Amino acid sequence: MSRALPYGVAVASVTAALLLELLFVHFHLPHAFAAFALSAIAITFWYGGTKPGIVAVLLAIMIRSYLFEVEISAVSRVLYDLVFVIFAVLMSWLKRRRSELEEKVAERTAELTGANKELKIEIAERKKADEKLRRSEAYLLEGQRLVHMFSWARDAATGRMTCSPEVRRIFGASPEEDVSTTEFFLGRIHPEDRPGAERDFAEAGLAKISYESDYRIILPDGSIKNIHTIGHPVLNEPGELVEFVGTAMDVTEQRRARAELETAFEEIKKLKDQLHDENVALREQIDQAFMFEEIVGSSPALQTVLTKILKVAPTDSTVLITGETGTGKELIARAIHKRSQRSSRAFIGVNCASIPSSLIASELFGHEKGAFTGALQRHQGRFELAHSGTIFLDEVGELPAETQIALLRVLQEHQFERVGGTRALPTDVRVIAATNRELRAAIASGTFRADLFYRLNVFPIEVPALRQRKEDIPMLVEYFVKRYAEKAGKQIYKIDKNTMELCQAYPWPGNIRELQNIIERSVILCSGDTLWIDEAWLASEEQPSRPELSAPLTETLQNQEKEIIEAALAASGGRVAGPNGAAAKLGIPRSTLDSKIKLLRIRKHKYTPDPQ
């Protein structure tokens, strides 16, 4: 449809020319078909294009030749046709030039449109950049105001200064004063500091190097400020100085703070002794915080013991520690020593029950050469080794009567004699004694001296049995598990719930020592990440007899492990996996239990109940 439209224009324009010609003929008006035809051709070429224009030329020639100028000669007809052809060529050229011009106008319009869009984008970006620059300048000025600083630049040619607004507040300049001159700044500098400031700036200008300068300024109100200035030269390509740029900061507060700090240092020097005492006190507090690292628990019964330790440790009083076997009496003694003023000296421990009665006196007080058979040289006793320190007499109730007398003399007169010696030796030692016996009953039976008891019982501390501090058992179990697992190189993260309940229900006649041994045994046998304790290991009220090993340790442990696994299989009805299986009861993975069953040649099927 769009392609036929130009040809329709050709036909319509020529038809219009023909109708006008016929109209002029009808009314006997002067007429010239050629003029109308040329107009039609021009209109067709202009609006229809070249091909429709050629069609219009052909139609006009045919109409003129056959309707209006039939009688003219052939030469005139050719001339007429030639005019139409030339006119058609001219119109075709004009049409082509018009198209080229329209294309150029369209291209230029597109370029202008794109340039206009780019210009709009650039204007928007420029506005954003200007706004960002304004914000940055505002932040910079605010930052300079907060730190009491201004930036400056000095033109090398004119000497004019350009400064940020903060200069007026720092230098106390009024709105009328011109802060762009060097004279303004020199006029503010303190007379004593002006020569040095001028010299620093002049030398930096000559050498074209950066510089720093400190000086004081005097404000119009007479107040003085300290200024710290930094300058940096800006050079052109030939290396000539263009300008100096830099910053100046009001450091009055820093100088004042420095002066106050120096004064404070002087006061610190004067209070050196007091600070030393405070340091000693702080060290004592640190020692107090870590002195009980081996004593685990937080029960009220244990806290009472620890409170007594804190009270008696700084003194030199004799301490008598009582309690059942395995309660940790030596740990209490070491804690007292560590917290005492003798903590830097020796702590000598003696188990009086482990030394034969014939040798105990020599062990405690020493002996002279030849004092008895085998005494080939002088021997220092434990009291001499513990001089200025602490001696711990464990199981003091086991001392023979003659040794009790010698110990009583040490406590009363602070001196003793070596076995076989005649010279009294002074001693400065703190005595801490411990026993699991009831000394009052021993006094009544005549095996322990009453006067020695009262000398030892200056500050009694009774260590509670483990059954009296059951709330400490979970903490103790975790402590021993971690200790022995690290020692054995094992990763044990959990403790079986039944095991913990069993530990809290058991009376522990052997106290902490028994618990420690049970946990060590459990860690050795544990092959997973969960600790468990066999109920059969826990003794009844009676102390267990000591079994004799009839086989090597490895075989014995394997036999015990086999018994434990068989007991778990019997309890679980032969099931290995599942929540009620043997693996869950033992707290180990199923694969581990399967491998142990195979290794130990256990027939788990015999523990499966027979079907009814």
Phi, psi and omega per residue, in radians:
M1 nan -0.719 -3.118
S2 -1.228 -0.510 3.127
R3 -1.300 -0.580 -3.121
A4 -1.334 -0.347 -3.075
L5 -1.093 -0.753 3.115
P6 -1.086 -0.667 3.113
Y7 -1.186 -0.593 3.045
G8 -1.094 -0.628 3.086
V9 -1.102 -0.714 3.124
A10 -1.065 -0.841 -3.115
V11 -1.129 -0.746 -3.099
A12 -1.151 -0.701 -3.111
S13 -1.191 -0.732 3.121
V14 -1.182 -0.701 3.103
T15 -1.067 -0.698 3.101
A16 -1.109 -0.677 3.105
A17 -1.118 -0.698 3.120
L18 -1.131 -0.760 -3.135
L19 -1.122 -0.670 3.098
L20 -1.128 -0.716 3.131
E21 -1.085 -0.781 3.129
L22 -1.138 -0.611 3.118
L23 -1.155 -0.746 3.127
F24 -1.136 -0.660 3.121
V25 -1.146 -0.696 -3.113
H26 -1.106 -0.664 -3.113
F27 -1.673 0.204 3.070
H28 0.994 0.738 3.099
L29 -1.709 2.714 3.075
P30 -1.066 2.364 -3.075
H31 -2.511 2.726 3.081
A32 -2.642 1.815 -3.095
F33 -1.053 -0.510 -3.112
A34 -1.030 -0.727 -3.128
A35 -1.120 -0.786 3.123
F36 -1.132 -0.673 -3.135
A37 -1.135 -0.756 3.117
L38 -1.084 -0.674 3.096
S39 -1.095 -0.737 3.124
A40 -1.105 -0.734 3.120
I41 -1.093 -0.763 -3.126
A42 -1.076 -0.754 -3.140
I43 -1.100 -0.721 -3.107
T44 -1.143 -0.833 3.106
F45 -1.018 -0.708 -3.019
W46 -1.252 -0.737 -3.062
Y47 -1.797 -0.387 -3.068
G48 -1.773 -0.511 -3.127
G49 1.971 -3.094 -3.019
T50 -1.236 -0.898 -3.093
K51 -1.082 -0.852 3.052
P52 -1.042 -0.547 3.110
G53 -1.146 -0.687 3.100
I54 -1.114 -0.702 3.088
V55 -1.054 -0.724 3.129
A56 -1.114 -0.675 3.110
V57 -1.090 -0.824 -3.139
L58 -1.072 -0.737 3.121
L59 -1.107 -0.715 -3.122
A60 -1.152 -0.719 3.125
I61 -1.097 -0.762 -3.113
M62 -1.113 -0.771 -3.129
I63 -1.138 -0.772 -3.130
R64 -1.122 -0.678 -3.042
S65 -1.257 -0.633 -2.994
Y66 -1.814 -0.213 -3.106
L67 -2.020 -0.627 -2.964
F68 -2.046 -0.510 -3.034
E69 -2.291 0.938 -3.114
V70 -1.255 -0.600 -2.990
E71 -1.438 -0.120 -3.073
I72 -1.303 2.850 -3.079
S73 -1.301 2.924 -3.119
A74 -1.171 -0.614 -3.132
V75 -1.151 -0.736 3.129
S76 -1.127 -0.657 -3.134
R77 -1.140 -0.712 3.132
V78 -1.120 -0.704 3.134
L79 -1.106 -0.749 3.094
Y80 -1.044 -0.777 -3.132
D81 -1.126 -0.668 3.122
L82 -1.085 -0.622 3.107
V83 -1.103 -0.785 3.122
F84 -1.080 -0.686 -3.118
V85 -1.168 -0.783 3.136
I86 -1.080 -0.712 3.130
F87 -1.124 -0.635 3.117
A88 -1.161 -0.731 3.103
V89 -1.074 -0.761 3.124
L90 -1.061 -0.757 -3.130
M91 -1.194 -0.631 3.092
S92 -1.098 -0.726 3.118
W93 -1.126 -0.748 3.112
L94 -1.081 -0.714 3.133
K95 -1.089 -0.738 3.135
R96 -1.134 -0.742 3.118
R97 -1.118 -0.632 3.101
R98 -1.117 -0.744 -3.140
S99 -1.111 -0.774 3.126
E100 -1.076 -0.711 3.130
L101 -1.131 -0.700 3.127
E102 -1.133 -0.686 3.102
E103 -1.099 -0.755 3.125
K104 -1.125 -0.704 3.116
V105 -1.119 -0.709 3.138
A106 -1.139 -0.768 3.116
E107 -1.078 -0.758 -3.131
R108 -1.158 -0.650 3.105
T109 -1.111 -0.730 3.112
A110 -1.110 -0.736 3.114
E111 -1.081 -0.763 3.141
L112 -1.139 -0.647 3.120
T113 -1.142 -0.794 3.102
G114 -1.094 -0.735 3.120
A115 -1.110 -0.634 3.129
N116 -1.141 -0.726 3.100
K117 -1.112 -0.805 3.123
E118 -1.056 -0.663 3.126
L119 -1.139 -0.709 3.099
K120 -1.108 -0.756 3.117
I121 -1.094 -0.760 -3.142
E122 -1.097 -0.685 3.117
I123 -1.124 -0.723 3.123
A124 -1.128 -0.754 3.115
E125 -1.136 -0.665 3.111
R126 -1.110 -0.672 3.103
K127 -1.122 -0.756 3.114
K128 -1.097 -0.747 3.129
A129 -1.104 -0.716 3.116
D130 -1.112 -0.714 3.136
E131 -1.158 -0.711 3.094
K132 -1.120 -0.698 3.108
L133 -1.122 -0.713 3.111
R134 -1.107 -0.716 3.108
R135 -1.138 -0.729 3.129
S136 -1.083 -0.742 3.102
E137 -1.099 -0.692 3.116
A138 -1.131 -0.748 3.092
Y139 -1.097 -0.725 3.139
L140 -1.090 -0.784 3.134
L141 -1.134 -0.678 3.121
E142 -1.178 -0.711 3.085
G143 -1.082 -0.751 3.094
Q144 -1.091 -0.628 3.127
R145 -1.172 -0.686 -3.111
L146 -1.210 -0.634 -3.107
V147 -1.687 0.125 3.113
H148 0.989 1.047 -3.089
M149 -2.515 2.598 3.021
F150 -2.375 2.680 3.102
S151 -1.741 2.655 -3.097
W152 -2.543 2.781 3.052
A153 -2.522 2.365 -3.138
R154 -2.107 2.080 3.133
D155 -1.233 2.226 -3.089
A156 -1.201 -0.505 -3.080
A157 -1.408 -0.786 -3.037
T158 -1.747 -0.347 -3.082
G159 1.343 0.130 -3.115
R160 -1.342 2.482 3.139
M161 -1.805 2.381 3.028
T162 -2.087 2.112 -3.034
C163 -2.268 2.708 3.037
S164 -1.307 2.786 -3.010
P165 -1.030 -0.409 -3.083
E166 -1.103 -0.296 -3.123
V167 -1.049 -0.614 -3.091
R168 -1.165 -0.674 -3.129
R169 -1.262 -0.705 -3.112
I170 -1.198 -0.761 -3.095
F171 -1.590 0.027 3.098
G172 1.098 0.687 -3.108
A173 -1.519 2.395 3.083
S174 -1.400 2.856 3.136
P175 -1.039 -0.455 -3.110
E176 -1.414 -0.359 -3.084
E177 -1.318 2.489 3.131
D178 -1.611 1.977 -3.097
V179 -1.693 0.251 -3.128
S180 -1.708 0.109 -3.124
T181 -1.929 2.610 3.106
T182 -1.170 -0.548 -3.112
E183 -1.092 -0.590 3.133
F184 -1.062 -0.808 -3.089
F185 -1.221 -0.743 3.122
L186 -1.119 -0.572 3.129
G187 -1.201 -0.402 3.137
R188 -1.510 -0.404 -3.062
I189 -1.203 2.466 3.121
H190 -1.017 2.384 -3.095
P191 -0.949 -0.585 -3.124
E192 -1.276 -0.436 -3.087
D193 -1.750 -0.181 -3.042
R194 -1.113 -0.790 -3.126
P195 -1.040 -0.724 -3.140
G196 -1.153 -0.697 3.128
A197 -1.150 -0.743 3.107
E198 -1.122 -0.684 -3.129
R199 -1.149 -0.753 3.126
D200 -1.044 -0.753 -3.105
F201 -1.224 -0.715 -3.109
A202 -1.151 -0.747 3.138
E203 -1.139 -0.670 3.105
A204 -1.156 -0.669 3.115
G205 -1.145 -0.700 3.138
L206 -1.206 -0.736 -3.112
A207 -1.477 -0.160 -3.111
K208 0.955 0.874 -3.130
I209 -2.237 2.873 3.070
S210 -1.278 2.772 -3.138
Y211 -2.622 2.824 3.016
E212 -2.302 2.526 -3.101
S213 -2.565 2.462 3.079
D214 -2.103 2.319 3.132
Y215 -2.739 2.930 3.091
R216 -1.840 2.611 3.046
I217 -2.144 2.644 3.113
I218 -1.943 2.097 -3.133
L219 -1.416 2.862 -3.138
P220 -1.005 -0.512 3.135
D221 -1.451 0.058 3.103
G222 1.599 -0.149 3.121
S223 -1.283 2.713 -3.074
I224 -2.031 2.414 3.072
K225 -2.187 2.652 3.060
N226 -1.760 2.259 -3.080
I227 -2.088 2.393 3.034
H228 -2.054 2.096 -3.055
T229 -2.001 2.443 3.051
I230 -2.192 2.259 3.127
G231 -2.208 2.592 -3.124
H232 -2.409 2.275 -3.105
P233 -1.373 2.545 3.043
V234 -2.007 2.108 -3.076
L235 -1.963 2.640 3.039
N236 -1.550 -3.081 -3.078
E237 -1.031 -0.727 3.099
P238 -1.220 -0.129 -3.132
G239 1.611 0.258 3.124
E240 -1.508 2.564 -3.138
L241 -1.261 2.146 3.126
V242 -1.684 -0.855 3.142
E243 -2.827 2.889 3.002
F244 -1.922 2.296 3.062
V245 -2.130 2.662 -3.140
G246 -3.138 -2.925 3.130
T247 -2.339 2.735 3.049
A248 -2.323 2.307 -3.057
M249 -2.165 2.435 3.047
D250 -1.430 1.906 -3.091
V251 -1.898 0.433 -3.125
T252 -1.053 -0.784 -3.123
E253 -1.130 -0.686 3.114
Q254 -1.117 -0.735 3.117
R255 -1.116 -0.714 3.126
R256 -1.133 -0.730 3.117
A257 -1.114 -0.667 3.110
R258 -1.111 -0.722 3.115
A259 -1.115 -0.725 3.115
E260 -1.143 -0.610 3.128
L261 -1.171 -0.710 3.092
E262 -1.099 -0.676 3.076
T263 -1.112 -0.692 3.121
A264 -1.119 -0.656 3.089
F265 -1.094 -0.669 3.093
E266 -1.104 -0.722 3.111
E267 -1.153 -0.627 3.115
I268 -1.104 -0.702 3.116
K269 -1.100 -0.665 3.134
K270 -1.194 -0.515 -3.095
L271 -1.747 0.447 -3.063
K272 -1.052 -0.770 -3.124
D273 -1.103 -0.712 -3.137
Q274 -1.126 -0.734 3.116
L275 -1.146 -0.595 3.093
H276 -1.093 -0.737 3.109
D277 -1.110 -0.688 3.126
E278 -1.158 -0.626 3.107
N279 -1.134 -0.717 3.089
V280 -1.087 -0.751 3.134
A281 -1.100 -0.698 3.122
L282 -1.133 -0.700 3.109
R283 -1.095 -0.656 3.112
E284 -1.152 -0.652 3.108
Q285 -1.138 -0.679 3.105
I286 -1.128 -0.760 3.092
D287 -1.049 -0.681 3.133
Q288 -1.113 -0.623 -3.107
A289 -1.231 -0.519 -3.051
F290 -1.946 0.022 -3.056
M291 -1.240 -0.378 -3.063
F292 -1.827 0.473 -3.068
E293 -1.120 -0.446 3.126
E294 -1.580 -0.253 -3.134
I295 -1.694 1.867 -2.999
V296 -1.774 2.301 3.078
G297 2.493 2.813 3.133
S298 -2.451 0.296 -3.124
S299 -1.217 2.714 3.111
P300 -1.009 -0.651 -3.139
A301 -1.096 -0.739 3.133
L302 -1.259 -0.652 3.122
Q303 -1.082 -0.600 3.077
T304 -1.086 -0.736 3.110
V305 -1.112 -0.779 -3.123
L306 -1.120 -0.634 3.090
T307 -1.097 -0.729 3.099
K308 -1.116 -0.666 3.112
I309 -1.053 -0.804 -3.127
L310 -1.071 -0.576 -3.101
K311 -1.379 -0.684 -3.028
V312 -1.581 -0.399 -3.040
A313 -1.020 -0.767 -3.090
P314 -1.188 -0.251 -3.133
T315 -1.558 3.079 3.058
D316 -1.863 0.280 -3.075
S317 -1.161 2.576 3.068
T318 -1.285 2.439 -3.076
V319 -2.124 2.356 3.056
L320 -1.983 2.025 -3.120
I321 -1.781 2.157 3.133
T322 -2.080 2.770 3.125
G323 2.698 2.892 -3.122
E324 -1.157 2.855 3.111
T325 -1.149 2.486 3.107
G326 1.459 0.163 -3.106
T327 -1.556 -0.121 3.105
G328 1.613 0.714 -3.108
K329 -1.193 -0.599 3.127
E330 -1.184 -0.608 3.067
L331 -1.067 -0.688 3.096
I332 -1.098 -0.747 3.132
A333 -1.101 -0.758 3.124
R334 -1.139 -0.630 3.101
A335 -1.128 -0.687 3.100
I336 -1.104 -0.773 3.135
H337 -1.119 -0.754 -3.099
K338 -1.113 -0.536 -3.116
R339 -1.573 -0.096 -3.063
S340 -1.531 3.037 3.091
Q341 -1.307 -0.132 3.122
R342 -1.730 0.256 -3.023
S343 -1.104 -0.465 3.134
S344 -1.418 -0.122 -3.140
R345 -1.756 -3.068 -3.009
A346 -1.290 2.569 2.965
F347 -2.032 1.924 -3.067
I348 -1.886 2.127 3.125
G349 -1.866 2.414 3.137
V350 -2.321 2.205 3.034
N351 -1.663 1.818 -3.048
C352 -1.146 -0.432 -3.109
A353 -1.396 -0.304 -3.070
S354 -1.597 -0.083 -3.110
I355 -1.887 2.303 3.117
P356 -0.988 2.548 -3.079
S357 -1.057 -0.458 -3.134
S358 -1.331 -0.306 -3.092
L359 -1.950 -0.121 -3.033
I360 -1.109 -0.690 -3.136
A361 -1.132 -0.742 3.107
S362 -1.122 -0.658 -3.135
E363 -1.176 -0.667 -3.104
L364 -1.400 -0.782 -2.984
F365 -1.920 -0.113 -3.129
G366 1.470 3.054 3.110
H367 -2.567 2.747 3.089
E368 -1.525 2.823 3.104
K369 -1.098 2.251 3.141
G370 1.413 0.181 -3.123
A371 -1.122 -0.537 3.111
F372 -2.741 2.987 -3.102
T373 -1.057 2.188 -3.119
G374 1.709 -0.158 3.122
A375 -1.455 1.423 -3.029
L376 -1.420 -0.293 3.117
Q377 -2.680 2.926 3.131
R378 -1.156 2.463 -3.114
H379 -2.236 2.240 3.094
Q380 -1.422 2.365 3.108
G381 -1.508 3.074 -3.101
R382 -1.136 -0.560 3.134
F383 -1.164 -0.639 3.083
E384 -1.191 -0.701 3.124
L385 -1.154 -0.509 -3.103
A386 -1.594 0.183 -3.090
H387 -0.964 2.304 -3.095
S388 1.218 0.067 3.127
G389 -2.079 -2.472 -3.080
T390 -2.265 2.390 3.028
I391 -2.009 2.320 -3.111
F392 -1.948 1.999 -3.131
L393 -1.751 1.664 3.127
D394 -1.457 2.552 -3.083
E395 0.957 0.833 -3.104
V396 -1.122 -0.374 3.121
G397 -1.188 -0.199 -3.126
E398 -1.605 0.024 -3.119
L399 -1.171 2.417 3.058
P400 -1.211 2.880 -3.011
A401 -1.067 -0.760 -3.092
E402 -1.164 -0.581 3.112
T403 -1.271 -0.555 3.093
Q404 -1.081 -0.645 3.121
I405 -1.144 -0.787 3.124
A406 -1.091 -0.682 3.122
L407 -1.185 -0.645 3.097
L408 -1.083 -0.665 3.125
R409 -1.152 -0.694 3.105
V410 -1.057 -0.748 -3.117
L411 -1.225 -0.578 -3.095
Q412 -1.473 -0.825 -2.968
E413 -1.913 -0.102 -3.130
H414 0.986 0.728 3.065
Q415 -2.684 2.834 -3.126
F416 -2.713 3.006 3.081
E417 -2.169 2.456 3.041
R418 -1.197 2.704 3.068
V419 -1.112 2.200 -3.110
G420 1.487 0.035 -3.131
G421 -1.856 2.869 -3.136
T422 -2.109 -0.085 -3.080
R423 -1.774 2.285 3.114
A424 -1.360 2.275 -3.126
L425 -1.874 2.212 3.105
P426 -1.258 2.652 3.111
T427 -2.467 2.454 3.060
D428 -2.122 1.584 -3.054
V429 -2.511 2.521 3.066
R430 -1.653 2.341 -3.088
V431 -1.833 2.206 2.989
I432 -2.143 2.121 -3.105
A433 -1.976 2.707 3.130
A434 -2.528 2.605 3.103
T435 -2.752 2.630 3.017
N436 -1.835 0.094 3.117
R437 -1.600 2.784 3.020
E438 -1.534 1.727 -3.025
L439 -1.156 -0.529 3.121
R440 -1.124 -0.669 3.084
A441 -1.176 -0.627 3.098
A442 -1.167 -0.610 3.080
I443 -1.131 -0.730 -3.133
A444 -1.136 -0.583 3.135
S445 -1.484 -0.110 3.086
G446 1.508 0.181 -3.132
T447 -1.634 -0.154 3.129
F448 -2.420 2.422 -3.077
R449 -1.321 2.378 3.136
A450 -1.208 -0.712 -3.114
D451 -1.142 -0.602 3.064
L452 -1.182 -0.684 3.108
F453 -1.020 -0.791 -3.106
Y454 -1.225 -0.505 3.046
R455 -1.217 -0.622 3.137
L456 -1.383 -0.537 -3.001
N457 -1.528 0.652 3.106
V458 -1.135 -0.836 3.133
F459 -2.327 1.659 -3.101
P460 -1.407 2.472 3.031
I461 -2.291 2.072 3.101
E462 -1.746 2.112 -3.138
V463 -1.499 2.148 -3.093
P464 -1.203 2.591 3.051
A465 -1.225 2.794 -3.090
L466 -1.122 -0.544 3.124
R467 -1.207 -0.286 3.106
Q468 -1.579 -0.048 3.130
R469 -2.434 0.957 -3.066
K470 -1.106 -0.441 3.135
E471 -1.167 -0.246 3.103
D472 -1.553 -0.169 -3.043
I473 -1.087 -0.811 3.119
P474 -1.010 -0.699 -3.140
M475 -1.164 -0.714 3.121
L476 -1.158 -0.707 3.125
V477 -1.061 -0.826 3.140
E478 -1.092 -0.680 -3.140
Y479 -1.102 -0.832 -3.111
F480 -1.228 -0.609 3.105
V481 -1.087 -0.824 3.131
K482 -1.099 -0.720 -3.101
R483 -1.105 -0.853 -3.068
Y484 -1.402 -0.474 3.076
A485 -1.170 -0.728 3.079
E486 -1.116 -0.692 -3.139
K487 -1.152 -0.639 -3.127
A488 -1.532 -0.097 -3.134
G489 1.257 0.555 -3.126
K490 -1.924 2.718 3.103
Q491 -1.882 1.739 3.127
I492 -2.028 2.003 -3.046
Y493 -1.853 -0.371 -3.040
K494 -2.276 2.747 3.067
I495 -2.143 2.229 -3.102
D496 -0.988 2.363 -3.087
K497 -1.059 -0.755 3.130
N498 -1.104 -0.617 3.112
T499 -1.093 -0.781 -3.130
M500 -1.145 -0.708 3.105
E501 -1.122 -0.667 3.123
L502 -1.132 -0.702 3.141
C503 -1.141 -0.668 -3.111
Q504 -1.318 -0.427 -3.136
A505 -1.497 -0.400 -3.087
Y506 -1.324 2.432 -3.062
P507 -1.337 -0.267 3.111
W508 0.918 1.201 3.102
P509 -1.098 -0.467 3.092
G510 -1.554 0.066 3.072
N511 1.024 -2.549 -2.997
I512 -1.131 -0.597 3.134
R513 -1.088 -0.706 3.111
E514 -1.152 -0.765 3.110
L515 -1.054 -0.737 -3.141
Q516 -1.064 -0.757 -3.127
N517 -1.187 -0.692 3.116
I518 -1.100 -0.763 -3.136
I519 -1.136 -0.714 3.121
E520 -1.068 -0.734 3.111
R521 -1.105 -0.729 -3.120
S522 -1.135 -0.684 3.121
V523 -1.128 -0.684 3.130
I524 -1.087 -0.729 -3.081
L525 -1.474 -0.273 -3.072
C526 -1.262 2.244 3.134
S527 -2.020 0.006 3.107
G528 -2.056 -2.726 3.138
D529 -1.798 0.129 -3.128
T530 -2.111 2.221 3.142
L531 -1.475 2.445 3.084
W532 -2.441 2.714 3.127
I533 -2.243 2.289 3.102
D534 -1.360 2.281 -3.104
E535 -1.074 -0.472 -3.125
A536 -1.184 -0.325 3.141
W537 -1.265 -0.466 -3.037
L538 -1.386 2.190 -3.066
A539 -1.297 2.850 3.027
S540 -1.515 -2.832 -3.123
E541 -1.053 -0.539 -3.140
E542 -1.476 2.548 3.111
Q543 -1.210 2.392 -3.114
P544 -1.266 2.537 3.076
S545 -1.295 2.684 -3.082
R546 -1.462 1.999 -3.122
P547 -1.302 2.630 3.084
E548 -1.751 2.406 -3.132
L549 -1.381 2.202 3.110
S550 -1.790 0.024 -3.113
A551 -2.567 2.920 3.084
P552 -1.038 2.807 -3.061
L553 -1.046 -0.742 -3.106
T554 -1.061 -0.787 3.139
E555 -1.154 -0.674 3.130
T556 -1.100 -0.771 3.131
L557 -1.129 -0.662 3.102
Q558 -1.129 -0.686 3.113
N559 -1.118 -0.739 3.118
Q560 -1.134 -0.730 3.137
E561 -1.114 -0.663 3.118
K562 -1.136 -0.702 3.113
E563 -1.108 -0.710 -3.139
I564 -1.135 -0.774 -3.131
I565 -1.133 -0.742 3.130
E566 -1.116 -0.621 3.103
A567 -1.163 -0.684 3.120
A568 -1.180 -0.669 3.109
L569 -1.156 -0.679 3.125
A570 -1.145 -0.680 -3.133
A571 -1.230 -0.487 -3.114
S572 -1.719 0.143 3.116
G573 1.194 0.524 3.099
G574 1.480 -0.024 3.128
R575 -1.418 2.369 3.117
V576 -1.686 -0.858 -3.092
A577 -1.612 3.109 3.109
G578 1.619 2.871 -3.104
P579 -1.109 -0.454 3.136
N580 -1.862 0.224 -3.119
G581 -1.369 3.001 -3.103
A582 -1.135 -0.628 -3.131
A583 -1.088 -0.734 3.122
A584 -1.153 -0.674 3.137
K585 -1.155 -0.627 -3.142
L586 -1.479 -0.211 3.128
G587 1.268 0.540 3.136
I588 -2.250 2.763 3.110
P589 -1.109 2.699 -3.121
R590 -1.086 -0.724 -3.119
S591 -1.073 -0.663 3.123
T592 -1.129 -0.761 -3.134
L593 -1.152 -0.690 3.116
D594 -1.062 -0.745 -3.132
S595 -1.156 -0.642 3.117
K596 -1.224 -0.662 3.089
I597 -1.061 -0.725 3.128
K598 -1.209 -0.718 -3.118
L599 -1.142 -0.740 -3.086
L600 -1.521 -0.005 3.099
R601 1.011 0.875 3.119
I602 -1.629 2.273 3.082
R603 -1.612 1.694 -3.059
K604 -1.264 -0.333 -3.091
H605 -1.207 -0.424 -3.117
K606 -1.249 -0.220 3.112
Y607 -1.653 -0.026 3.099
T608 -1.379 2.222 -3.116
P609 -1.134 2.521 3.115
D610 -1.228 2.433 3.098
P611 -1.158 2.490 -3.111
Q612 -1.243 nan nan
